[in-house]
């Protein structure tokens, strides 16, 4: 689960943030960015489960956490830059 986060998890978090940023650039309203981030994280968790890397529970929790981290990192960076 969370203790299993590795460098690849950090890369996936950055990838989620990049995809969400691209979606916002393409016109996604900001209020949906968090939901998209969590959805992509859950999708990546599902891929990990389907590939046999993780159990279903760990894949769902890890994917949701990656999405939440990505959305928090985006909003935190945005707030920092504005100040």
ZATORKOL-626029 format. One record per residue: residue in three letters; chain; x, y, z of N, C-alpha, C, O in turn. Coordinates in pm, 1 decimal, always signed. Layout:
   code   unit       n_c1       n_c2       n_c3      ca_c1      ca_c2      ca_c3       c_c1       c_c2       c_c3       o_c1       o_c2       o_c3
    ALA      A          X          Y          Z          X          Y          Z          X          Y          Z          X          Y          Z
...
END
This chain:
   code   unit       n_c1       n_c2       n_c3      ca_c1      ca_c2      ca_c3       c_c1       c_c2       c_c3       o_c1       o_c2       o_c3
    UNK      A      +84.9     -116.9       +0.0       +0.0       +0.0       +0.0      +89.7     +123.4       +0.0     +180.7     +132.7      -82.3
    UNK      A      +66.4     +216.7      +89.0     +140.1     +341.9      +87.3     +287.7     +319.3     +116.2     +372.6     +389.2      +61.0
    UNK      A     +319.4     +223.2     +201.5     +460.0     +196.9     +231.1     +533.5     +141.3     +109.4     +656.6     +138.1     +108.6
    UNK      A     +461.3      +98.0       +7.6     +522.0      +43.8     -113.1     +549.2     +149.6     -219.8     +594.5     +116.4     -329.3
    UNK      A     +521.9     +277.6     -188.6     +548.7     +382.6     -286.2     +697.4     +384.3     -318.0     +781.7     +375.1     -228.8
    UNK      A     +727.5     +396.0     -444.5     +865.3     +394.8     -490.1     +885.8     +511.8     -584.8     +799.5     +598.4     -599.3
    UNK      A    +1001.2     +512.3     -648.4    +1029.4     +614.4     -748.9     +925.4     +607.6     -860.0     +883.8     +711.2     -911.8
    UNK      A     +882.8     +487.5     -897.3     +782.4     +476.2    -1003.4     +650.7     +539.7     -960.4     +578.9     +593.6    -1044.7
    UNK      A     +617.0     +535.0     -832.0     +496.7     +602.3     -783.4     +510.4     +752.7     -799.4     +415.3     +820.5     -838.3
    UNK      A     +628.4     +804.8     -769.5     +651.8     +948.8     -785.4     +639.3     +988.8     -932.1     +585.8    +1095.2     -963.2
    UNK      A     +687.6     +905.8    -1020.3     +676.2     +933.0    -1163.6     +529.0     +931.5    -1206.3     +486.1    +1016.2    -1284.5
    UNK      A     +452.2     +835.2    -1155.0     +309.8     +828.2    -1188.3     +234.5     +949.6    -1134.1     +142.9     +999.8    -1199.3
    UNK      A     +272.0     +996.4    -1016.5     +209.3    +1116.6     -961.2     +237.1    +1235.6    -1051.9     +147.2    +1314.9    -1079.9
    UNK      A     +360.4    +1248.4    -1097.5     +394.3    +1357.2    -1189.7     +319.3    +1342.1    -1321.6     +275.6    +1441.3    -1379.8
    UNK      A     +304.2    +1219.3    -1368.8     +230.5    +1193.1    -1492.3      +83.8    +1233.4    -1476.6      +26.4    +1295.1    -1566.3
    UNK      A      +23.7    +1198.8    -1363.9     -115.1    +1238.3    -1338.6     -127.2    +1389.9    -1339.7     -218.5    +1445.3    -1401.0
    UNK      A      -34.8    +1456.7    -1271.7      -36.7    +1603.5    -1271.0      -23.1    +1662.2    -1410.1      -89.4    +1760.5    -1443.2
    UNK      A      +62.1    +1602.8    -1491.2      +79.6    +1649.7    -1628.4      -44.4    +1630.6    -1713.8      -80.2    +1717.9    -1792.8
    UNK      A     -109.9    +1516.5    -1698.1     -232.1    +1489.5    -1774.1     -342.4    +1586.3    -1733.4     -415.0    +1638.1    -1818.4
    UNK      A     -354.6    +1610.6    -1603.3     -456.9    +1704.2    -1555.0     -427.0    +1845.7    -1604.1     -518.3    +1918.4    -1643.3
    UNK      A     -301.5    +1884.4    -1602.3     -264.1    +2017.4    -1653.7     -296.7    +2030.4    -1801.8     -346.0    +2134.0    -1846.3
    UNK      A     -269.1    +1925.2    -1877.6     -301.2    +1927.8    -2020.7     -452.1    +1937.2    -2041.6     -498.8    +2007.5    -2131.2
    UNK      A     -527.8    +1866.0    -1958.4     -674.1    +1872.0    -1969.6     -725.6    +2011.4    -1936.5     -818.3    +2060.8    -2000.7
    UNK      A     -665.8    +2074.2    -1836.8     -706.0    +2211.3    -1802.4     -669.6    +2307.0    -1915.5     -746.0    +2398.0    -1947.8
    UNK      A     -554.7    +2286.3    -1974.2     -512.8    +2370.4    -2086.9     -609.0    +2352.6    -2204.8     -633.8    +2446.4    -2280.5
    UNK      A     -662.3    +2231.5    -2219.2     -755.7    +2201.7    -2328.6     -897.6    +2249.8    -2299.3     -985.3    +2240.9    -2385.3
    UNK      A     -920.6    +2301.1    -2177.5    -1051.1    +2357.7    -2148.5    -1127.5    +2296.7    -2033.1    -1241.0    +2336.8    -2007.2
    UNK      A    -1068.8    +2200.6    -1962.5    -1136.3    +2141.3    -1847.5    -1151.6    +2247.4    -1738.7    -1052.8    +2310.6    -1701.2
    UNK      A    -1272.2    +2268.3    -1687.5    -1288.9    +2363.8    -1577.3    -1209.1    +2321.2    -1454.4    -1202.6    +2202.5    -1422.5
    UNK      A    -1149.0    +2416.8    -1386.0    -1063.2    +2388.1    -1270.9    -1134.4    +2309.8    -1162.3    -1071.0    +2231.5    -1091.6
    UNK      A    -1264.6    +2329.1    -1147.5    -1336.1    +2260.3    -1039.8    -1340.1    +2108.8    -1059.9    -1367.5    +2035.3     -965.0
    UNK      A    -1313.4    +2060.9    -1180.9    -1313.0    +1917.6    -1209.3    -1173.4    +1857.0    -1208.6    -1159.0    +1735.9    -1225.9
    UNK      A    -1071.6    +1937.8    -1189.3     -933.8    +1888.3    -1195.7     -906.2    +1783.2    -1088.1     -840.7    +1682.8    -1116.3
    UNK      A     -954.0    +1803.9     -967.4     -932.4    +1707.3     -860.1     -997.8    +1573.4     -889.5     -939.5    +1467.5     -865.7
    UNK      A    -1119.1    +1579.6     -941.5    -1189.0    +1455.5     -976.3    -1116.6    +1380.2    -1087.2    -1104.5    +1257.8    -1082.8
    UNK      A    -1069.1    +1453.9    -1185.8     -994.1    +1390.0    -1294.1     -866.8    +1326.7    -1239.9     -830.4    +1215.9    -1279.1
    UNK      A     -799.7    +1396.8    -1150.4     -676.3    +1345.4    -1091.2     -700.9    +1214.6    -1017.0     -625.6    +1118.7    -1033.9
    UNK      A     -805.1    +1210.0     -935.3     -837.5    +1087.4     -862.4     -879.2     +976.7     -959.2     -841.6     +860.8     -941.5
    UNK      A     -956.3    +1012.3    -1060.6     -998.8     +913.2    -1159.5     -882.1     +851.2    -1233.1     -879.1     +730.1    -1254.8
    UNK      A     -786.0     +933.5    -1271.4     -668.0     +880.7    -1340.4     -587.8     +792.6    -1244.6     -536.7     +687.9    -1284.2
    UNK      A     -576.9     +835.3    -1118.5     -507.1     +753.4    -1019.1     -573.2     +617.7    -1001.8     -505.1     +515.3     -995.2
    UNK      A     -705.6     +616.6     -994.5     -777.9     +489.7     -982.1     -759.8     +404.1    -1106.9     -748.0     +281.9    -1097.7
    UNK      A     -757.8     +468.1    -1222.8     -733.5     +395.1    -1346.9     -594.9     +330.1    -1345.9     -579.9     +214.2    -1384.5
    UNK      A     -495.0     +404.9    -1302.1     -359.7     +349.6    -1293.2     -352.9     +238.2    -1189.3     -281.9     +139.4    -1207.7
    UNK      A     -427.7     +254.9    -1079.4     -435.6     +147.6     -980.8     -497.6      +22.6    -1040.0     -453.1      -88.6    -1011.8
    UNK      A     -600.6      +40.3    -1122.2     -663.6      -73.6    -1189.6     -568.7     -143.1    -1284.2     -569.7     -265.7    -1295.0
    UNK      A     -486.9      -65.9    -1352.6     -386.8     -124.7    -1442.9     -286.3     -206.3    -1361.8     -246.7     -315.6    -1402.3
    UNK      A     -245.0     -151.3    -1245.5     -150.7     -225.1    -1159.8     -213.0     -355.7    -1112.8     -145.9     -458.8    -1107.8
    UNK      A     -341.4     -351.3    -1078.1     -409.7     -472.8    -1032.6     -420.7     -573.6    -1146.6     -392.2     -692.0    -1128.3
    UNK      A     -462.0     -526.6    -1264.2     -480.4     -616.9    -1378.3     -348.3     -679.1    -1422.6     -346.1     -791.3    -1473.1
    UNK      A     -238.3     -606.1    -1403.8     -108.4     -660.2    -1443.3      -49.4     -750.6    -1335.2      +58.5     -807.0    -1353.3
    UNK      A     -119.7     -764.4    -1223.3      -73.6     -852.8    -1117.4      +29.2     -793.3    -1024.6      +87.9     -864.6     -943.2
    UNK      A      +52.3     -663.4    -1035.4     +152.3     -598.8     -951.0     +102.0     -585.8     -807.7     +180.4     -598.8     -713.6
    UNK      A      -26.5     -560.5     -789.7      -81.7     -538.5     -656.9     -214.4     -611.6     -640.8     -277.1     -652.1     -738.7
    UNK      A     -255.7     -627.7     -515.2     -388.2     -682.1     -487.6     -491.4     -574.7     -519.1     -456.0     -457.8     -534.5
    UNK      A     -616.4     -612.1     -528.8     -722.1     -515.9     -563.2     -728.5     -402.9     -461.4     -735.2     -286.1     -499.6
    UNK      A     -726.4     -435.8     -332.2     -734.4     -334.3     -227.4     -617.0     -236.6     -236.9     -636.7     -115.1     -236.4
    UNK      A     -495.4     -289.9     -245.7     -377.4     -204.0     -255.4     -379.1     -119.6     -381.7     -339.6       -3.1     -378.7
    UNK      A     -423.9     -176.3     -491.1     -427.7     -101.9     -616.9     -524.5      +15.4     -607.8     -493.6     +125.6     -652.9
    UNK      A     -641.9       -8.6     -549.3     -741.8      +98.5     -536.7     -691.8     +208.0     -443.6     -698.5     +326.3     -477.1
    UNK      A     -642.2     +169.3     -327.7     -593.3     +268.0     -231.1     -473.1     +344.2     -287.7     -467.5     +466.8     -278.3
    UNK      A     -378.1     +272.9     -345.6     -259.7     +338.6     -402.3     -297.8     +434.3     -513.9     -245.3     +545.4     -520.9
    UNK      A     -388.6     +392.4     -601.2     -432.0     +479.2     -710.1     -501.3     +604.3     -659.3     -475.5     +714.2     -708.4
    UNK      A     -589.1     +588.1     -561.4     -658.0     +704.2     -504.3     -559.6     +798.2     -436.8     -570.2     +919.9     -451.3
    UNK      A     -464.2     +743.0     -363.5     -364.2     +826.8     -296.1     -278.6     +900.7     -398.3     -249.2    +1018.9     -380.1
    UNK      A     -238.5     +833.0     -505.1     -159.5     +901.1     -608.9     -238.6    +1016.4     -669.5     -183.6    +1124.3     -691.6
    UNK      A     -366.3     +994.6     -696.4     -449.7    +1101.5     -750.7     -464.8    +1217.0     -654.1     -457.9    +1333.0     -694.7
    UNK      A     -485.3    +1187.1     -526.4     -497.4    +1292.8     -426.2     -367.4    +1370.1     -410.2     -369.0    +1492.6     -397.5
    UNK      A     -255.1    +1299.5     -410.6     -125.6    +1367.4     -400.9     -104.3    +1457.0     -522.0      -59.7    +1570.9     -508.2
    UNK      A     -135.8    +1406.5     -639.7     -117.1    +1486.0     -761.5     -203.4    +1611.9     -757.7     -156.3    +1719.5     -794.4
    UNK      A     -327.7    +1600.6     -714.4     -414.0    +1719.3     -711.2     -367.5    +1815.8     -603.0     -373.3    +1937.2     -622.5
    UNK      A     -321.5    +1764.3     -489.6     -269.8    +1851.2     -383.9     -140.0    +1918.6     -423.3     -118.2    +2035.4     -391.2
    UNK      A      -54.2    +1846.5     -492.2      +72.5    +1904.4     -536.8      +47.1    +2015.5     -637.9     +115.1    +2118.1     -636.8
    UNK      A      -50.8    +1994.7     -724.9      -83.0    +2096.4     -823.9     -135.5    +2222.5     -756.3      -88.6    +2332.7     -784.7
    UNK      A     -232.8    +2206.4     -666.8     -292.4    +2324.1     -603.4     -193.3    +2392.4     -508.9     -192.8    +2515.0     -497.6
    UNK      A     -109.4    +2313.3     -441.0       -9.2    +2371.6     -353.4      +94.6    +2450.8     -430.6     +134.6    +2559.0     -387.7
    UNK      A     +138.7    +2398.2     -543.8     +235.5    +2469.7     -626.9     +174.0    +2595.9     -683.6     +239.5    +2700.0     -689.0
    UNK      A      +50.0    +2587.9     -725.4      -20.7    +2703.8     -781.1      -32.5    +2813.4     -675.4       -9.3    +2930.6     -705.2
    UNK      A      -68.3    +2776.7     -552.8      -81.2    +2874.5     -444.5      +54.9    +2936.2     -411.0      +63.8    +3056.0     -383.9
    UNK      A     +160.1    +2855.3     -412.8     +294.2    +2905.0     -383.6     +340.8    +3005.6     -488.7     +400.4    +3108.1     -455.4
    UNK      A     +313.3    +2976.0     -615.4     +355.6    +3063.4     -724.7     +281.1    +3196.6     -719.8     +338.7    +3301.1     -750.2
    UNK      A     +153.3    +3193.4     -681.8      +74.7    +3316.5     -674.2     +125.6    +3409.7     -565.5     +113.0    +3531.4     -578.8
    UNK      A     +182.8    +3356.0     -458.2     +235.2    +3438.5     -350.2     +370.7    +3490.4     -390.4     +434.2    +3562.9     -313.9
END
